[in-house]
C-alpha cells in the first residue's frame, strides 16, 4: 500500500502519538500507559509496556492479551501490526511496516509503502530484533537477540542471525 506520510493529516496524527509516547517515556505512570493503549486499534488485557516505547500512529496496532514490551521498542506502524497473546518483546526491538522506493528518482516523490506485520501467539523476540515489513511470525517461534528477520518464520521454530536463519524446531 502506497501512502504519503507527509500529508497534513498523517503528520498531525504522528505528532499526537509522538507526544503521547514522550509523556509516557518521561513518566511511565499507569495513566500515561492507558493513554497509549487507548490510541491502539485494539489492546488486550494485561499488556505491559516499559518506558522508551515509540510508534507513529497507534491506530494500526493490535495487541493480544499478556503482551510484554521491554524498554526502548519501536513500532513503525504505517501498515497494520498484529501481535498475538502471550508475546514477549525484548528491549530495543523494532517492528517495521514502512519501506521506500529503492530507485533514487522514485524516492524523490517521497512516497512510503506499507506492508503489514503479523506476530502470532506465544512468540519471543529477543533483544534488538528487527522485523522487516510484510512478514509473519508463527506461533511459538523464538527469534534470537540481534536477529534481522527478512522472511516469514514458521511456528515453533528458533531463528537467529542477520539475516535470521533457521536453527531448530522447538518442542
FENSULRA-V83651 format. One record per residue. N is the residue number from 1. BURIAL is 1 if it has 16 or more other ideal C-beta (glycine too) atoms within 10 Angstrom, else 0. Layout:
N_BURIAL ; N_BURIAL
//
This chain:
1_0 ; 2_0 ; 3_0 ; 4_0 ; 5_1 ; 6_0 ; 7_0 ; 8_0 ; 9_0 ; 10_1 ; 11_0 ; 12_0 ; 13_1 ; 14_1 ; 15_0 ; 16_0 ; 17_1 ; 18_0 ; 19_0 ; 20_1 ; 21_1 ; 22_0 ; 23_0 ; 24_1 ; 25_1 ; 26_0 ; 27_0 ; 28_1 ; 29_0 ; 30_0 ; 31_0 ; 32_1 ; 33_1 ; 34_0 ; 35_1 ; 36_1 ; 37_1 ; 38_0 ; 39_1 ; 40_1 ; 41_0 ; 42_0 ; 43_1 ; 44_1 ; 45_0 ; 46_0 ; 47_1 ; 48_0 ; 49_1 ; 50_1 ; 51_0 ; 52_1 ; 53_1 ; 54_1 ; 55_1 ; 56_1 ; 57_1 ; 58_1 ; 59_0 ; 60_1 ; 61_1 ; 62_1 ; 63_1 ; 64_1 ; 65_0 ; 66_1 ; 67_1 ; 68_0 ; 69_1 ; 70_1 ; 71_1 ; 72_1 ; 73_1 ; 74_1 ; 75_1 ; 76_1 ; 77_1 ; 78_1 ; 79_1 ; 80_1 ; 81_1 ; 82_1 ; 83_1 ; 84_1 ; 85_1 ; 86_1 ; 87_1 ; 88_1 ; 89_1 ; 90_1 ; 91_1 ; 92_1 ; 93_1 ; 94_1 ; 95_1 ; 96_1 ; 97_1 ; 98_1 ; 99_1 ; 100_0 ; 101_0 ; 102_0 ; 103_0 ; 104_0 ; 105_0 ; 106_0 ; 107_0 ; 108_0 ; 109_0 ; 110_0 ; 111_0 ; 112_1 ; 113_1 ; 114_1 ; 115_1 ; 116_1 ; 117_1 ; 118_1 ; 119_1 ; 120_1 ; 121_1 ; 122_1 ; 123_1 ; 124_1 ; 125_1 ; 126_1 ; 127_1 ; 128_1 ; 129_1 ; 130_1 ; 131_1 ; 132_1 ; 133_1 ; 134_1 ; 135_1 ; 136_1 ; 137_1 ; 138_1 ; 139_1 ; 140_1 ; 141_1 ; 142_1 ; 143_1 ; 144_1 ; 145_0 ; 146_1 ; 147_1 ; 148_0 ; 149_1 ; 150_0 ; 151_0 ; 152_0 ; 153_1 ; 154_0 ; 155_1 ; 156_0 ; 157_1 ; 158_1 ; 159_1 ; 160_1 ; 161_0 ; 162_0 ; 163_0 ; 164_1 ; 165_0 ; 166_0 ; 167_0 ; 168_0 ; 169_0 ; 170_0 ; 171_0
//
